[in-house]
Amino acid sequence: METQPLSASVPVETDEPSAPRSDEPPSCTAEEPLSCSLATLPAFALRSESPFDQLLAQRQTTHWQDWRWQMRRRIHSVGRLLDYFPELRSQVGLADAATKFPLAITPYYASLIRTLDNSDPVFQMAVPQIQELYDPPFLRNDPLEEDSDMPVPGLVHRYADRALVLATTTCAMYCRHCTRKRIAGSRDFTISNEHLAGITDYLKRHPEIHDVIVSGGDPFTMATPALERILEAIRQVPTVDIIRIGTRTPVVLPMRITGELVRMLRKYQPVWVNTHFNHPAELTPDAIEAVGRLADAGIPVGNQAVLLRGINDHPKIMEQLLRGLVRARVRPYYLFQCDLVRGVEHFRTPISRGIEIMEYLRGRLSGLAIPTYVVDAPHGGGKIPVLPNYVVSSSPTHTVLRNFEGMLVNYPEPRAHYVGAPDPTPGEEPATAGVWGLAAGHGTVITPSGSCREERRDRPQVEQNGHSAVDAFLSEQ
């Protein structure tokens, strides 16, 4: 299905940049590949007076905190990238990858690079590499078939109760793992008034749509009045309950979260913001401050990470990221399996790796910190949750469940569920009959030996005057 291009028209923002902050972003050292302590990491080590050193010196000026200055000075050509990082001149395929998939890196995000190789997660997500040219036949430009689900230009309607608006094709940084490589950075457009009118008319004709996601590109790269024009139009549709905005600016351009932007967003509540942290190294003081401004304004912030090989496909790295997010008041929402989009094959992991990570997280983190692991299915199949198997077996009378420790328990189903089914006969089979015995009701639990919880339970209970620790606690209340 052919879609009409979005039209270019970007108003100029008028707010002044905020005062510079003295804190520096953290880094990951070679000795601490899995730990990025915000308090102890060293500052970036300047090598010589290179163009990149001169760029880093701007961190002490008011310009650095002006998001428009950052946008104007993005690294958006291979020549400029080599000016800053001459060590990359020997990197094979750099120019070819940047030609096929556009390049843009904000000075802020470039300042987080610590090593110019694939041991650095920021480097991998920002700098073109020859692996992007590998093009197996199962990859697609539009694997989710968004274009086929676009009834009017600029609006994707796949799920019955929600729709997605492509507000702009511009991003602050063109992530190398982007699922919309077909449009992001190809041409810089924002949605036209004509197309916006067509979108709002469609929303009014489809009152079943209660949730509108404003995405792109990155809507926060638009000037505040331009973004407000879109939010105001959507808010005029009475059947739209909530507006969600997808943005990576808190990660790659945190100075964009200005007071003016936040005040504007509050006018159109309920507004939710979903951002995109993939690695603990991105949780800098600047980024945490940016999401904090949104949270302080009563705007819920969620995170949609992508599972990326060599970047965050390690259980402990993912655990650290999720703990850092909840400390920053960002709710982990989705962990996406990497889409089948051209240019990202080198980032893809087996689904089994994602299941392994989810298995590790369960029981180690609060449910508040655990995202839903999903595969956004090809052919427009939508998001499919993928979980470890915690339902082991079932019968009309009992369901056997497994917990994160490997404990197997039977859960008695409500009696109304199995009217007419024979009652289990206790003692008919020994409890050691395994999973079948639990499902038949002959036992209630099979507990693995050596679990930490069982070891804690086996310790002598503290008694006071002949009472258990629980009795003692209750008597003190």
C-alpha positions as CSV (number, residue, x, y, z in Angstrom):
1,M,0.0,0.0,0.0
2,E,1.5,3.3,-1.0
3,T,1.4,6.2,1.5
4,Q,1.7,9.8,0.9
5,P,4.8,11.6,2.4
6,L,4.5,13.7,5.5
7,S,5.0,17.3,4.8
8,A,7.9,19.4,6.1
9,S,7.1,22.3,8.4
10,V,8.9,22.7,11.7
11,P,8.2,25.8,13.9
12,V,11.1,27.3,15.8
13,E,11.1,26.9,19.6
14,T,11.6,30.0,21.7
15,D,12.5,28.8,25.2
16,E,15.9,29.5,26.6
17,P,18.3,26.7,27.4
18,S,18.5,25.8,31.1
19,A,21.6,26.5,33.1
20,P,24.4,24.1,32.7
21,R,24.8,21.2,35.2
22,S,28.2,20.3,36.6
23,D,27.6,16.6,37.0
24,E,29.2,14.3,34.3
25,P,27.6,11.2,32.7
26,P,28.9,7.9,34.0
27,S,30.9,5.4,32.0
28,C,31.6,1.7,32.1
29,T,35.3,0.7,32.5
30,A,36.8,-2.5,31.2
31,E,37.1,-3.7,34.8
32,E,33.4,-3.1,35.4
33,P,31.6,-4.5,32.3
34,L,28.4,-5.3,34.3
35,S,28.4,-2.4,36.8
36,C,28.0,1.3,36.1
37,S,28.1,3.0,39.5
38,L,27.0,6.6,39.1
39,A,29.1,7.7,42.0
40,T,32.5,6.1,41.2
41,L,33.0,6.1,37.4
42,P,35.7,8.3,36.0
43,A,35.2,11.2,33.6
44,F,36.0,10.9,30.0
45,A,39.8,11.0,29.4
46,L,40.8,13.6,26.9
47,R,43.6,12.5,24.6
48,S,44.6,15.6,22.8
49,E,43.1,18.8,21.3
50,S,41.1,17.0,18.7
51,P,37.7,18.2,17.3
52,F,36.1,15.8,19.7
53,D,37.9,17.2,22.6
54,Q,36.8,20.6,21.6
55,L,33.2,19.3,21.4
56,L,33.5,17.8,24.9
57,A,34.7,21.1,26.2
58,Q,31.3,22.5,25.3
59,R,29.8,20.5,28.2
60,Q,30.7,23.3,30.5
61,T,28.7,25.9,28.5
62,T,25.1,26.8,28.3
63,H,25.1,25.7,24.7
64,W,25.5,22.1,25.8
65,Q,22.1,22.2,27.6
66,D,20.3,23.7,24.6
67,W,18.6,20.8,22.8
68,R,18.4,22.8,19.6
69,W,22.2,23.3,19.7
70,Q,22.6,19.6,20.2
71,M,20.3,18.9,17.2
72,R,22.2,21.3,14.9
73,R,25.5,19.8,15.8
74,R,24.7,16.1,15.4
75,I,27.3,13.9,13.8
76,H,25.4,13.2,10.6
77,S,28.1,12.3,8.1
78,V,30.9,9.9,7.9
79,G,33.4,12.7,7.4
80,R,32.3,14.4,10.6
81,L,32.4,11.1,12.4
82,L,36.0,10.6,11.3
83,D,36.9,14.1,12.4
84,Y,35.8,13.3,15.9
85,F,37.0,9.6,15.8
86,P,39.9,9.3,13.4
87,E,40.6,5.8,14.7
88,L,37.6,4.7,12.7
89,R,39.2,5.4,9.4
90,S,40.3,1.7,9.2
91,Q,36.8,0.4,9.9
92,V,35.6,-1.5,6.8
93,G,32.1,-0.8,5.5
94,L,31.5,2.3,7.7
95,A,30.7,4.5,4.7
96,D,28.6,1.9,3.0
97,A,26.5,1.2,6.1
98,A,26.0,4.9,6.7
99,T,24.9,5.4,3.1
100,K,22.3,2.7,3.3
101,F,21.0,3.6,6.8
102,P,21.3,7.3,7.8
103,L,23.7,8.4,10.5
104,A,23.0,10.9,13.3
105,I,24.5,11.1,16.8
106,T,24.0,13.9,19.3
107,P,27.1,15.4,20.9
108,Y,25.6,14.3,24.2
109,Y,25.3,10.7,23.3
110,A,28.7,10.7,21.5
111,S,30.2,11.8,24.8
112,L,29.1,8.6,26.4
113,I,31.3,6.5,24.1
114,R,34.3,5.0,26.1
115,T,35.9,2.7,23.6
116,L,35.7,2.6,19.8
117,D,34.8,-1.0,19.4
118,N,32.0,-3.5,20.1
119,S,32.8,-3.8,23.8
120,D,31.1,-0.4,24.2
121,P,27.3,-0.6,24.1
122,V,26.9,3.1,23.2
123,F,29.3,2.7,20.3
124,Q,27.4,-0.3,19.0
125,M,24.0,1.5,19.1
126,A,25.3,4.7,17.5
127,V,28.0,4.0,15.0
128,P,27.4,2.3,11.6
129,Q,29.0,-1.1,11.1
130,I,29.5,-3.4,8.1
131,Q,27.3,-6.0,9.7
132,E,24.3,-3.9,8.8
133,L,24.8,-4.8,5.2
134,Y,24.1,-8.5,5.8
135,D,20.7,-9.0,4.3
136,P,19.3,-12.6,4.6
137,P,16.0,-13.1,2.7
138,F,13.8,-13.3,5.8
139,L,14.4,-9.6,6.7
140,R,12.1,-6.9,5.5
141,N,12.0,-3.1,5.3
142,D,8.6,-3.2,7.0
143,P,8.4,-6.5,8.9
144,L,5.5,-5.5,11.0
145,E,3.5,-4.4,7.9
146,E,2.7,-1.1,9.3
147,D,2.2,0.4,5.9
148,S,-0.5,-2.2,5.2
149,D,-2.3,-1.2,8.4
150,M,-2.3,2.5,7.4
151,P,-5.9,3.4,6.5
152,V,-5.0,7.1,6.2
153,P,-1.5,8.6,5.7
154,G,0.4,8.8,8.9
155,L,-1.9,6.6,11.1
156,V,-1.4,2.9,11.8
157,H,-4.5,1.0,13.0
158,R,-3.7,-2.6,13.9
159,Y,-5.3,-3.2,17.3
160,A,-9.0,-2.5,17.6
161,D,-8.8,-0.1,20.5
162,R,-5.6,1.8,19.7
163,A,-3.8,3.6,16.8
164,L,-0.4,5.0,16.2
165,V,0.4,8.4,14.6
166,L,3.7,8.9,12.7
167,A,4.2,12.5,13.7
168,T,7.7,13.0,12.2
169,T,10.5,11.0,10.5
170,T,13.2,12.8,12.5
171,C,15.1,11.4,15.4
172,A,17.8,13.0,17.6
173,M,19.9,9.9,16.9
174,Y,19.4,7.2,14.3
175,C,19.8,4.0,16.3
176,R,21.5,1.2,14.4
177,H,18.8,-1.2,15.6
178,C,15.8,0.9,14.6
179,T,12.7,-1.0,13.4
180,R,11.7,1.9,11.1
181,K,14.9,2.3,9.2
182,R,12.7,2.6,6.1
183,I,11.5,6.1,7.1
184,A,13.7,7.4,10.0
185,G,16.2,9.8,8.6
186,S,15.4,9.2,5.0
187,R,13.8,12.7,4.8
188,D,13.0,15.0,7.6
189,F,9.3,15.6,7.7
190,T,6.6,16.5,10.2
191,I,3.0,15.7,9.7
192,S,1.0,18.2,7.6
193,N,-2.2,19.9,8.7
194,E,-4.0,18.1,5.9
195,H,-2.9,14.7,7.1
196,L,-3.5,15.6,10.7
197,A,-7.1,16.5,9.7
198,G,-7.5,13.1,8.0
199,I,-6.2,11.4,11.1
200,T,-8.6,13.1,13.5
201,D,-11.5,12.5,11.1
202,Y,-10.6,8.8,11.1
203,L,-10.4,8.7,14.9
204,K,-13.9,10.3,15.1
205,R,-15.3,7.8,12.7
206,H,-13.8,5.0,14.8
207,P,-14.9,5.5,18.4
208,E,-13.5,2.1,19.4
209,I,-10.0,3.7,19.4
210,H,-9.4,4.9,23.0
211,D,-5.6,5.0,23.0
212,V,-3.4,7.0,20.5
213,I,0.3,6.6,20.4
214,V,2.3,9.5,18.9
215,S,5.5,8.1,17.5
216,G,7.8,8.6,14.5
217,G,10.7,9.2,14.3
218,D,10.7,10.9,17.6
219,P,8.0,13.4,18.4
220,F,10.1,15.2,21.0
221,T,12.5,16.4,18.2
222,M,9.6,18.6,17.0
223,A,9.4,22.1,18.4
224,T,7.0,22.3,21.3
225,P,4.3,24.3,19.3
226,A,4.5,21.7,16.5
227,L,3.9,18.8,18.9
228,E,1.2,20.7,20.7
229,R,-0.7,21.1,17.4
230,I,-0.9,17.3,17.2
231,L,-1.8,16.7,20.8
232,E,-4.5,19.4,20.7
233,A,-6.0,17.8,17.6
234,I,-6.1,14.4,19.1
235,R,-7.6,15.7,22.4
236,Q,-10.5,17.1,20.4
237,V,-11.6,13.5,19.7
238,P,-14.0,12.8,22.6
239,T,-13.5,9.0,22.5
240,V,-9.7,9.1,22.9
241,D,-9.0,8.4,26.5
242,I,-5.2,8.5,26.7
243,I,-2.3,9.7,24.6
244,R,1.0,8.0,24.7
245,I,4.2,9.5,23.3
246,G,7.2,7.3,22.2
247,T,10.5,9.1,22.5
248,R,14.2,8.3,23.0
249,T,15.2,11.8,23.8
250,P,15.6,11.2,27.6
251,V,18.3,8.8,26.5
252,V,20.1,10.6,23.7
253,L,19.0,14.2,24.2
254,P,17.9,14.6,27.8
255,M,18.1,18.4,27.6
256,R,15.0,18.3,25.4
257,I,12.8,17.7,28.5
258,T,12.5,21.4,29.2
259,G,10.1,23.1,31.5
260,E,8.2,24.5,28.6
261,L,7.7,21.0,27.1
262,V,6.5,19.5,30.4
263,R,4.1,22.4,31.0
264,M,2.6,21.8,27.5
265,L,2.2,18.1,28.0
266,R,0.3,18.6,31.3
267,K,-2.4,20.5,29.4
268,Y,-3.4,17.3,27.6
269,Q,-3.5,14.8,30.4
270,P,-3.7,11.9,30.7
271,V,-0.4,11.7,28.8
272,W,2.0,8.8,29.1
273,V,5.6,8.7,27.9
274,N,7.4,5.6,26.8
275,T,11.2,5.9,26.4
276,H,13.9,3.5,25.3
277,F,16.8,2.8,27.6
278,N,18.7,-0.4,26.6
279,H,21.8,-0.4,28.8
280,P,22.8,0.9,32.3
281,A,25.4,3.2,30.7
282,E,22.6,5.2,29.3
283,L,21.2,6.0,32.8
284,T,23.3,9.1,33.3
285,P,22.5,11.8,35.8
286,D,21.3,13.9,32.9
287,A,18.9,11.2,31.7
288,I,17.7,10.5,35.2
289,E,17.0,14.2,35.8
290,A,15.1,14.3,32.5
291,V,12.7,11.5,33.3
292,G,12.4,12.9,36.8
293,R,11.0,16.1,35.4
294,L,8.2,14.1,33.6
295,A,7.5,12.1,36.7
296,D,7.4,15.2,38.9
297,A,4.8,16.6,36.6
298,G,2.5,13.6,37.0
299,I,3.4,12.1,33.6
300,P,4.0,8.3,33.9
301,V,7.1,7.1,32.2
302,G,7.6,3.6,30.9
303,N,10.5,1.9,29.2
304,Q,10.6,-0.2,26.1
305,A,14.0,-1.9,25.8
306,V,15.1,-4.1,22.9
307,L,17.1,-7.3,23.5
308,L,20.3,-6.7,21.6
309,R,23.1,-9.2,21.2
310,G,26.4,-8.1,22.8
311,I,24.7,-5.1,24.5
312,N,22.1,-6.2,27.0
313,D,21.6,-10.0,26.4
314,H,23.2,-10.8,29.8
315,P,20.9,-11.4,32.8
316,K,23.0,-9.3,35.1
317,I,23.2,-6.4,32.7
318,M,19.4,-6.5,32.2
319,E,18.9,-6.8,36.0
320,Q,21.1,-3.7,36.5
321,L,19.2,-1.8,33.8
322,L,15.8,-2.6,35.3
323,R,16.9,-1.7,38.9
324,G,18.2,1.6,37.6
325,L,15.0,2.3,35.8
326,V,12.7,1.8,38.8
327,R,15.1,3.9,40.9
328,A,14.6,6.7,38.3
329,R,10.8,6.2,38.5
330,V,10.6,4.6,35.1
331,R,8.4,1.5,34.8
332,P,9.9,-1.3,32.7
333,Y,7.1,-2.0,30.2
334,Y,8.3,-4.1,27.3
335,L,11.4,-6.0,26.5
336,F,11.2,-6.5,22.7
337,Q,12.8,-9.3,20.7
338,C,14.7,-7.5,17.9
339,D,12.4,-7.2,14.8
340,L,13.1,-8.9,11.5
341,V,14.1,-5.6,9.9
342,R,16.9,-5.1,7.4
343,G,20.2,-4.0,8.9
344,V,19.8,-5.5,12.4
345,E,20.6,-9.1,11.9
346,H,23.8,-8.8,13.9
347,F,21.8,-7.5,16.9
348,R,19.3,-10.4,17.0
349,T,19.4,-13.0,19.7
350,P,17.6,-16.4,19.9
351,I,14.2,-16.2,21.6
352,S,15.5,-18.8,24.0
353,R,18.0,-16.2,25.3
354,G,15.2,-13.8,26.2
355,I,13.3,-16.6,28.0
356,E,16.5,-17.4,29.9
357,I,16.8,-13.8,31.0
358,M,13.2,-13.6,32.1
359,E,13.6,-16.8,34.0
360,Y,16.6,-15.2,35.8
361,L,14.7,-12.0,36.6
362,R,11.7,-13.7,38.2
363,G,12.1,-14.0,41.9
364,R,15.2,-11.7,41.9
365,L,13.3,-8.5,41.1
366,S,10.0,-7.1,42.2
367,G,7.2,-7.6,39.6
368,L,7.2,-3.8,39.3
369,A,10.7,-4.0,37.7
370,I,10.1,-6.9,35.3
371,P,9.0,-6.0,31.8
372,T,6.8,-8.2,29.5
373,Y,9.0,-10.0,27.0
374,V,7.3,-9.8,23.6
375,V,7.9,-10.7,20.0
376,D,6.3,-8.1,17.6
377,A,5.3,-10.8,15.1
378,P,6.0,-10.5,11.4
379,H,3.1,-10.0,9.0
380,G,1.4,-7.5,11.4
381,G,0.7,-10.3,13.9
382,G,1.2,-7.8,16.8
383,K,2.9,-8.3,20.2
384,I,3.1,-11.8,21.4
385,P,4.2,-12.3,25.1
386,V,6.8,-14.9,25.5
387,L,7.4,-16.4,29.0
388,P,9.1,-19.3,30.7
389,N,6.6,-22.1,31.2
390,Y,5.2,-21.9,34.8
391,V,2.1,-24.1,34.1
392,V,3.5,-27.6,34.2
393,S,0.4,-29.8,34.0
394,S,-3.3,-29.7,34.7
395,S,-6.3,-32.0,35.4
396,P,-9.9,-31.2,36.0
397,T,-9.2,-31.0,39.7
398,H,-5.7,-29.5,40.0
399,T,-3.2,-27.4,38.1
400,V,0.5,-27.9,38.7
401,L,2.5,-24.7,38.8
402,R,6.3,-24.2,39.0
403,N,7.9,-21.2,40.7
404,F,11.3,-19.6,39.9
405,E,13.1,-21.9,42.3
406,G,11.8,-25.0,40.6
407,M,9.2,-25.8,43.4
408,L,6.2,-27.6,42.0
409,V,2.9,-27.0,43.7
410,N,-0.7,-28.2,43.0
411,Y,-3.4,-25.5,42.9
412,P,-6.8,-27.0,43.6
413,E,-9.3,-25.8,41.0
414,P,-12.7,-24.5,42.3
415,R,-15.0,-27.5,42.9
416,A,-17.6,-26.1,40.5
417,H,-15.1,-26.6,37.7
418,Y,-15.0,-30.4,38.1
419,V,-18.6,-31.3,39.0
420,G,-19.0,-34.8,38.0
421,A,-15.3,-35.6,38.0
422,P,-14.2,-38.2,40.6
423,D,-12.6,-36.8,43.7
424,P,-9.0,-37.6,44.1
425,T,-8.3,-40.4,46.6
426,P,-5.6,-39.2,49.1
427,G,-3.0,-41.9,49.5
428,E,-4.0,-43.8,46.4
429,E,-0.5,-43.0,45.0
430,P,2.5,-41.9,47.0
431,A,3.4,-38.2,46.9
432,T,6.6,-39.2,45.1
433,A,4.6,-40.0,42.0
434,G,5.9,-36.7,40.5
435,V,4.0,-34.2,38.5
436,W,1.2,-36.6,37.8
437,G,0.6,-37.2,41.5
438,L,0.3,-33.4,42.1
439,A,-2.2,-33.0,39.2
440,A,-4.2,-35.9,40.5
441,G,-4.3,-34.4,44.0
442,H,-2.1,-37.1,45.7
443,G,0.4,-34.6,46.9
444,T,0.6,-30.8,47.3
445,V,4.2,-29.9,46.7
446,I,7.6,-31.1,45.4
447,T,10.3,-28.9,46.8
448,P,13.8,-28.8,45.3
449,S,16.6,-29.2,47.9
450,G,19.2,-26.5,48.5
451,S,17.1,-23.4,47.7
452,C,17.9,-20.3,49.7
453,R,14.4,-20.0,50.9
454,E,14.4,-23.5,52.3
455,E,17.7,-22.9,54.0
456,R,16.3,-19.8,55.7
457,R,13.3,-21.9,56.8
458,D,15.5,-24.6,58.2
459,R,17.3,-22.2,60.6
460,P,16.1,-22.4,64.2
461,Q,13.2,-20.1,64.8
462,V,13.8,-17.3,67.3
463,E,11.7,-17.9,70.3
464,Q,10.9,-15.5,73.1
465,N,9.3,-16.8,76.3
466,G,8.2,-20.0,74.4
467,H,6.6,-18.1,71.6
468,S,7.5,-18.1,67.9
469,A,9.0,-15.1,66.2
470,V,5.7,-14.3,64.6
471,D,3.8,-14.5,67.9
472,A,6.4,-12.2,69.5
473,F,6.1,-9.8,66.6
474,L,2.3,-9.7,66.9
475,S,2.3,-9.3,70.6
476,E,4.4,-6.2,70.2
477,Q,2.0,-4.5,67.9
